[in-house]
Amino acid sequence: MLNHLISIIFYITFILLSFFNNNNNNKIECTLQQPRYAPIINLEHYGRVRGIIENVPIIDSNHNEDIYFYQAIRYGKAKRFERPERADSWSNDVYDAIKPRYACPQVGYNSSSMSEDCLYANVWTSVRALASIEKPLPVMVWIHGGAFKVGSIFQDLYNGGIFVANGDVVVVSIAYRLGAFGFLYTGDDPELARGNQGLYDQILGLQWVRDNIHNFGGDPNQVTVFGESAGSMSVGSLIISPLANGLFQRAIMQSGAPNPNVCSNSKADELSNGLAMEKTMECLRNKTIEEILATDSPDMTTPFVPIYGDDFMPLNPVEALKSGQGLNQVDLMFGVTRDEGELFLQKFLPDNKKATIHQVQDYMRIIFIGKPFVEEVIEFYTKNLNEKNVTLAQLRHALSDVFGDYSLICPTILFGEEYFQRFHNVEFYSYRLMAPIKSIHFLNDTWGGVGHAADLFYMFGQPFQMKNLKFTQQEKDLSRDMIKAWIRFAQNQSFAQKNDNC
C-alpha cells in the first residue's frame, strides 16, 4: 500500500512539473525559426556536433547572457530490455544538436514523441568554458525524477543554462529508460531482462561525460551528480554502486533515497519460478511500445523499480551503507522540502471540510497496513489534536507529515547521516526548504505548503524565466541564492554565504 501511495505522489509531481513546462514559453529569448548556431565541437569517438545559442537571464541583473546549448546528443544505444552500449559514431556528418528528440517510452506521451532510441544527453556550456579548455570548469550532471516511470530531459523546467549563465560550470542532463523498458527483471541470464537497465544507462551517460566533457570546457575530474525524487534515489544508488567508482566527486540528493524495500532479484526469481521466461521474453520483444505501456497501471504505481543483488547494486542499500562495501567517497549535500507529503493529500483529503481525527487515523492505518508500529505512529502524529476544535488545516498537516516523513524525509536524512558517519572527511551539507511558492496561485490555494518538488522551481530559476507571472522579491532572492549555492557546491566552495536565504 505504501509503495502504491509513493508512486501517486511522484505522479502528481510529474503533473506539477508539466505546469511549469506549459507556462514557460517566454523563458528563453530564442527564435527557433532562425537559430543562431553554437560552435561546432569535435567529439573524438563520435564526430562533430553543432548546437545553438540561447539567451538566459543573469540573476544579479536585468540582463541576459548567450550560452551554448547542445541538445539531444546521442550517448548510447540499447536493444529492448538489454544493457546499453556506447553510441555509434556519425562519421563525417555534423550532428545537429539543435532540438529535442525522442523521450523514452512512458505513459502519457504521444507515440510520435517517444522511442526506444532515447539515450541522449543535453549539454549547456559557455564562451568562458570553451575559451578555457586548458583550465576546465566543474560539471553538474542532472538526473530527472518521475517514479522511474515518467520524465524527460526535454522538459522545459530542466534548463541547465541558468547555472551556466550565472557561474563557471558546465551542465549535462542524461536520459535513461523508464518503466518496464528500464526496470523489468525476469532473471540473470543475458537472454532475459536482468533489471536496472535504466541505472546502467546512467552509468553509461556518466562514462560519456568522463570521456567527452573536456571538449565542452568541462572537467571530468570535477563532476557533481544531482537529482530530485526518483532522480535523487538514482544519485543515492550511484553512490552505493561499485560501477560508478570515479565517475563523480560530489552529489546532491533532493527528496529521495534508495528504497530499502526495493525487490531483490532473489525475490523476483521466486516470482518467476516455474514460468517459461524465454518464451515470455520472446513475446515481449515482439510487442509494440504501446502494448507494453498498456500493461502498466494508469495511476502511476509500478512494479518496475530498481533491484539489488546485481553488479550495479550488489547489496541492499541499508546493508551497503552499514558495511561500506562498494561505497563511493564523495562530497554530499542532501535536502527535503518542509511538506513533502502535501501532494499526497489530493488522494485522501482533497477538499473534505468534514474530515475528522478518526478518519485521518484510519487513513494512517491504511498507509501502514501490516506494520507493527502503526498505533505508535498514529499516537505520535495526532496526540496534539483536539476532536472538539480541530481544523481541517491541522488534519491535513498531520496526514502530510506522517506520509512525507515516512516516504521521503526520513529516508533521505537517514541516508545522508549514515553516509556521513562512515566518511567524516567529506564535505557534508543539508537543507530543508521552508518557503512556499506563493506566485503560482493554484498551488498556493490548493495545498499552501512547501510540497514535493517545490525546490526545483527555485533551483532552476523559474522566478527569472516565467515572464507571464509576477514573482515576489523574496521568491527571486531565494531562487538566486539556491542557484548560487548549487554552483558553489559543484565548484567545491562553501555551500552557504552570509546573505543567503537558503
Secondary structure, DSSP 8 states (H G I E B T S, - for coil): -HHHHHHHHHHHHHHHHHHHHHT-TTSS---TTS--B---EEETTTEEEE-EEEEEE-TTSS-EEEEEEEEEEE-EE--TTS--EE----TTSEEE--S---B-S-TTS-GGGB-S---EEEEEE-HHHHHTTTS-EEEEEEE--STTTS--TT-TT--THHHHHTSS-EEEEE----HHHHH-B--SSTTS-BS-HHHHHHHHHHHHHHHHGGGGTEEEEEEEEEEETHHHHHHHHHHT-GGGTTS-SEEEEES----TTS-BHHHHHHHHTTS-HHHHHHHHHTS-HHHHHHTS-TTS--S----BSSSS--S-HHHHHHH-TT----EEEEEEETTTTGGGHHHH-SS-TT--HHHHHHHHHHHTTT-TTHHHHHHHHHTT--TTT--HHHHHHHHHHHHHIIIIIHHHHHHHHHHHHH-TTS-EEEEEE-----SSHHHHHHT-S--TTHHHHHHTTHHHH-TTS---HHHHHHHHHHHHHHHHHHTTS-S--TT---
